[in-house]
């Protein structure tokens, strides 16, 4: 699980090298907030167990202090010696303190065992409007697999709006979803974007084997790609 949590932690803006959390930079401790300042010092030293040990459920903390507690639980959840049950409990505690990226941890814990439950955690995460494209892409892919193209398109477009850089894979999925929805202009733009890095040329040649894309190159929006798909494998007769 640790490799998943490293990605979650980086998405949340936490620096693992011993520096303070980027979240704390957005919500700095006030001069009078002794608890927050203590948690900040402990976080800088990566002493997450001490943060949790000092956190008192009966006390009311500032949002900045609560963020340190939540991220401490998230960091501990990513330890390799945890059982899945322990990871889940730490993630749930992180959520109690506002560390919403813990929903990603809960997704990975349940993915492969209970897919609908795992996707439910992603839906709860995107309801918080995270600036993280990963949950939107995962939900979009899940809807694509179910042939729910309208829902897939919504998730994938949201993923693109919050993505920190260009993703040919995301653009390829958006091309497929919008082609199947009949938005050929947008589909063409996404296909062109996906192909700019010389990716998906092989997949484009294989489209003729998919009946959903029959006549693809005959549409005016996609005639420019006809040279790329010439010599594509014959359509399956099965």
C-alpha positions in Angstrom: 0.0 0.0 0.0 2.9 2.4 0.6 3.3 3.2 -3.1 -0.3 4.2 -3.3 0.0 6.4 -0.2 3.1 8.2 -1.5 1.0 9.2 -4.6 -1.8 10.3 -2.3 0.5 12.3 -0.1 2.1 14.0 -3.0 -1.3 14.9 -4.4 -2.2 16.4 -1.1 0.8 18.6 -1.2 2.7 17.1 1.6 6.5 17.1 1.5 7.9 13.7 2.8 11.5 14.9 3.1 10.9 16.4 6.5 9.7 19.8 5.4 6.4 21.1 6.6 3.2 20.4 4.9 2.2 22.6 2.0 -1.3 22.6 3.5 0.0 24.3 6.5 1.6 27.0 4.3 -1.9 27.8 3.0 -3.3 27.9 6.6 -0.4 29.0 8.8 -0.5 28.8 12.6 -1.5 32.0 14.3 0.8 33.4 16.9 -1.6 32.3 19.7 -2.1 28.8 18.4 0.3 26.8 20.5 -1.1 23.4 19.6 -0.7 24.2 15.8 2.8 25.4 16.3 3.7 22.3 18.3 2.2 20.0 15.6 4.0 22.0 12.9 7.4 21.4 14.7 6.6 17.7 15.1 5.5 17.3 11.4 8.8 19.0 10.3 10.6 16.3 12.3 8.3 13.6 10.8 7.2 12.6 14.3 3.7 11.8 13.3 3.1 9.3 16.2 3.7 12.2 18.6 1.2 14.4 16.9 -1.4 11.7 17.2 -0.4 11.0 20.8 -0.8 14.6 21.7 -4.1 15.1 19.9 -7.0 15.2 22.3 -10.4 14.3 20.8 -12.1 16.4 23.5 -10.4 19.6 22.5 -11.3 22.0 19.8 -8.5 22.7 17.4 -8.1 25.4 14.7 -8.4 24.2 11.1 -4.6 24.5 10.7 -3.9 22.3 13.8 -6.6 19.8 12.6 -4.9 19.6 9.3 -1.6 18.5 10.9 -3.5 15.8 12.9 -5.3 14.5 9.8 -2.1 14.4 7.7 -0.3 12.6 10.6 -2.9 9.8 10.5 -2.5 9.7 6.7 1.2 9.4 6.9 0.9 6.5 9.5 -1.7 4.8 7.3 1.0 4.5 4.6 3.4 2.4 6.7 4.2 -1.0 5.1 3.7 -3.0 8.2 0.0 -2.1 8.5 -2.7 -4.6 7.9 -5.5 -3.5 5.6 -7.7 -3.1 8.6 -5.2 -0.9 10.3 -4.8 1.2 7.1 -8.5 1.6 6.9 -8.8 2.8 10.5 -6.0 5.3 10.1 -7.7 6.6 6.9 -11.0 7.0 8.7 -9.3 8.9 11.5 -7.6 11.1 8.9 -11.0 11.9 7.5 -12.3 12.9 10.9 -9.7 15.7 10.8 -10.4 16.8 7.3 -7.7 14.9 5.4 -10.0 14.2 2.5 -7.2 12.6 0.3 -7.6 9.6 2.7 -10.6 8.7 0.5 -8.0 7.6 -2.1 -6.4 5.3 0.5 -9.8 3.8 1.2 -10.3 3.3 -2.5 -7.0 1.4 -2.9 -7.8 -0.8 0.2 -11.0 -2.0 -1.3 -10.3 -1.9 -5.0 -10.1 -5.5 -6.3 -12.1 -6.8 -3.4 -15.3 -4.7 -3.5 -15.2 -2.5 -6.5 -18.5 -0.7 -5.9 -17.5 0.1 -2.3 -14.1 1.4 -3.5 -15.7 3.6 -6.2 -18.1 4.9 -3.5 -15.1 6.3 -1.6 -13.9 8.0 -4.9 -17.4 9.6 -5.3 -17.2 10.9 -1.8 -13.7 12.3 -2.6 -14.8 14.1 -5.7 -17.7 15.6 -3.8 -15.1 17.6 -2.0 -13.9 19.0 -5.3 -10.2 18.0 -5.0 -7.5 19.6 -7.2 -6.4 16.1 -8.1 -7.2 14.5 -11.4 -6.7 10.9 -10.3 -10.1 10.2 -8.7 -11.9 11.7 -11.6 -9.9 9.6 -14.1 -10.6 6.4 -12.1 -14.3 7.1 -12.0 -14.3 8.0 -15.6 -12.7 4.8 -16.6 -15.1 2.8 -14.4 -18.1 4.5 -16.2 -16.5 3.8 -19.6 -16.2 0.1 -18.7 -20.0 0.2 -17.9 -20.6 2.0 -21.2 -22.1 5.0 -19.2 -20.5 7.5 -21.6 -22.3 10.6 -20.3 -21.1 10.0 -16.8 -17.6 9.0 -18.0 -17.4 12.2 -20.1 -18.3 14.4 -17.1 -15.7 12.8 -14.8 -13.0 12.9 -17.5 -13.6 16.5 -18.4 -13.4 17.4 -14.8 -10.1 15.5 -14.6 -8.7 17.5 -17.4 -9.8 20.8 -15.8 -7.8 20.1 -12.6 -4.9 18.2 -14.2 -1.5 19.7 -13.5 -0.1 18.8 -16.9 -1.0 17.2 -20.2 -2.1 13.5 -20.2 -2.2 11.7 -23.5 -4.0 8.8 -21.8 -6.8 11.1 -20.5 -7.2 12.8 -23.9 -7.4 9.3 -25.5 -10.3 8.4 -23.1 -12.0 11.7 -23.8 -11.7 11.1 -27.5 -13.5 7.8 -27.2 -16.2 9.0 -24.8 -17.1 12.0 -26.9 -17.0 10.1 -30.2 -19.4 7.6 -28.8 -21.6 10.5 -27.6 -21.5 12.1 -31.0 -19.5 15.2 -30.1 -17.1 14.7 -33.0 -15.5 18.2 -32.9 -14.4 17.7 -29.3 -13.5 14.1 -29.9 -11.3 15.2 -32.8 -9.5 17.8 -30.6 -8.8 15.2 -27.9 -7.5 12.7 -30.4 -5.2 15.3 -31.9 -4.0 16.1 -28.4 -3.5 12.4 -27.6 -1.4 11.9 -30.7 0.9 14.9 -30.3 3.3 12.9 -28.2 3.3 10.0 -30.7 1.1 8.0 -28.3 -1.9 5.8 -29.2 -1.0 5.5 -32.9 -1.2 1.7 -32.6 -4.5 2.0 -30.8 -5.9 4.2 -33.5 -5.0 1.6 -36.1 -7.0 -0.9 -34.1 -10.2 1.1 -34.0 -11.5 -0.7 -37.2 -11.8 -3.9 -35.1 -14.3 -2.1 -32.7 -17.8 -2.0 -34.1 -18.6 1.1 -32.0 -16.1 3.1 -34.2 -17.3 1.7 -37.6 -16.9 4.3 -40.3 -14.6 6.4 -38.1 -12.3 7.6 -40.8 -15.3 8.4 -43.1 -16.4 11.3 -40.9 -15.0 14.7 -42.0 -13.6 15.4 -38.6 -11.4 12.3 -38.8 -10.4 12.0 -42.4 -7.0 13.4 -41.6 -6.2 10.3 -39.7 -7.0 7.9 -42.5 -3.4 7.4 -43.5 -2.6 6.4 -40.0 -5.2 3.6 -39.9 -4.6 2.2 -43.4 -3.5 -1.4 -43.1 -5.4 -1.8 -39.8 -6.3 -5.4 -38.9 -9.5 -6.7 -40.4 -12.6 -6.4 -38.4 -13.3 -9.6 -36.3 -16.1 -11.8 -37.7 -16.8 -13.3 -34.2 
